[in-house]
Amino acid sequence: MKAEYIEDLADAVDPEKLWQISPWDACSLSESKRERRDIGIALYLYAQHIRSLEALVGTGKSLLLTPVSKSSVLQSTIRTGSCAAVCDVATERLRQVTEKGWTPTHDDEHVNDELAALACFYAMPPGARDWPAKETGFGDTLGEAILPPDWSASAGDRRAELVKAGALIIAEIERIDRATRAAKLRSDATDDSCVVT
């Protein structure tokens, strides 16, 4: 998909080019115009990322996008060969969401560190899983004790287990971040978002 096509979509959704309006001025827009503005911004940012990707073709580098806030992304490049592990963890996380159904909504139900515990199981040395842990009251072995009740883990090759652990750690960090944002929104007496009267 070409960047120009994405920009054409942005113009179709936001023909008034509201995406060019500053956030402060956007407060005076109606809700439907703010939505069109937000979609326009998202599509234009997507077009910029596509252009960045096109510029990297044949260079042996990959584009790394790191969200730093709701509306900004840090863009950097890394050598393609150096990101195999990172790419595998990201791919595993995507598989967990799309194939297993472990969506953010699903993950948000696990507020007792279950995701981190499963990650811990996969990350711990396989031999340590058999260490005695009966005194914990959660299982006879460390592996049994660390697994959340009624959860199971499938053993695989060591690298695959570590990739799963990394993806689960990401899921737990994202869950904590969402919970923190939700708690902050609930507790903020003064909301800096636009108020339409």
N, C-alpha and C positions, 0 to 999 in steps of 0.2 A: 504494500500500500504506500503510495507516494505522499509526501508531506503536503503537496499542493492540494491533493484530494481531501485531506483532513482539514486544511484551511478552508476549502470550499464548504465542507460540512459545517464548520464553525460559522461561516458567513450565512449559511442557510438557517441555522438555529438562532443566530444572533445578528440579523441583518443591520441592526442599528449600531453594531460594533461597540456594544456596551462593555465588552471586555477591556476597552481602553480607559474606562472610567476608574478613577482611584477608589480604593475601598471606602474612604471617607465619604466621597460623593455618592457612592453606591447605596448608602444608607437611606437616601431620599427616594430610591427607586421602589416601585411596587414589588411584591414578592415574586410575581411571574417574571418581571424584568431582571430581578436579581438571579433567579434560577437560570435564565437565558445567558446572563453575564457569566455565571459560574461555569456553565457548559462550554461557552466560548473560550474562557480561559483554559479549561482542561484540554480542549481540542487543540488550541494553539500551542500549549506546552507539549502535547503529544507530537505535534508536527515538528517542534524543535528537537525532540528526542529522536525522531525518525531521521532528521537531517544529520544529527550527530552520529547515528548508527551508519548512515550511508557514507559519511566521511571516513569511517573506520574500516570499511570493507577493504580487505587485502593488506591491512597493516599489521595483522597478528595481535591486535588489541581488542578488548571488549569494553563495552560501556557499562559502567556501574552507576546506578541511580540510587541515592540514599535520601529518603524523605527526612527533612530537618524540621518541617512544620507542616500544618495542614495545606499550605499553599506554596511551599517552596521545596525544591529538590536540589541536592548537591550532586553535580554531575562530574564523574571522573573516569579515567580510562585505566585499565590494567592489562598487562600482557596476558593473552589468552591462555597460555599454558599454566600460568600461575593461579588460575581460578578454578581448577578442576574440582577441588574439594568444596569450595564455596558454591559452585554451580550445582554439584551433586546434592548438597544440603538443601539448596533452594528448590531443586527439582523434587526431592523427597517431600518437602513441605507442601508443594503443589499437589503431589500425588495423595498426600494425606487428606487434603481438602477435597480434591475432585473425585478420588476413587473411594476413600474411606468415609467421606462425609464429615470429616473433622473440621467443620467450618468455624469461624469466629464465634457464631452463636452457640455451637456445640461446645467449644472450648470454654466459653464464659460460664458454663454450668459447673465446671470443675474448679472450685475456689479453694480447695484444700491441698494444693500443690501436687495433684495427681499427675499432671503433665510432666512436672519436674521429676517426680518420683520414677515415672516410666523412663524418662531420659537418663536418670541416674542408673537404672537397671541396665540399660543398653551401654552406658559409658563405663560401668565398673568392669574390671578385669573378669573374664568368665570364671576363673578359679575362685574369685572372691564370692561369687554367688552361692557357693556351697559352704561358706563359713557358718559355723553354728550361730544361731541368733534366737534360740528358743526363749531366752529370758526377756526378749522384747514383747512377747505376747502376740506378735503379728505373724509368726511363721517359724518353722524349724531352722531355716537357713536365711542368710542375709538376702539372697535373691527373693525368697518368698516374703520376707519382712518388708522389703522396699516396694514391692508391687502393690498398687492400690487394690482393695478388696474387689473380687470378681473381675479383675483385669488379667490379661495374659500377655506374654511376650514371646515372640518366635525368635529363636536363636538362629544366627546366620554367620556368614564370615565376619571377621572382626571389623573390617572397613565398613561393611554395610550396617553393622550395629552402631558404629560411631556416627555414620551419616544420619541414621534414624534418631540418635540421641541429639545431634545438632539441630535437626528439624523440630524435635519436641521442645528443645530449649527455646528456639525462636517462637514457637507457639505459646509457650508459657510467658515469655517476655512480652509478647504482643497482648496476651490476656491481661497481664498486670498493667500495661500501659492503658488499655481500654478501661479497665476498672478505675485507674487513677484519674483518667480524664472524666469519666462519668461522675466520680465522687466530687471532683473539682467543680463540675458544672452544677451539681446539686447544692454545693456549699457556697458558691459565689453569690453574694448578695447583689453585686453590680455586674451585670453581664455586658461585655463590650460588643456584643453583636447588635445589629440594627433592630430597632423597635419601630414597627409600623403602627401608627394610630389611625 
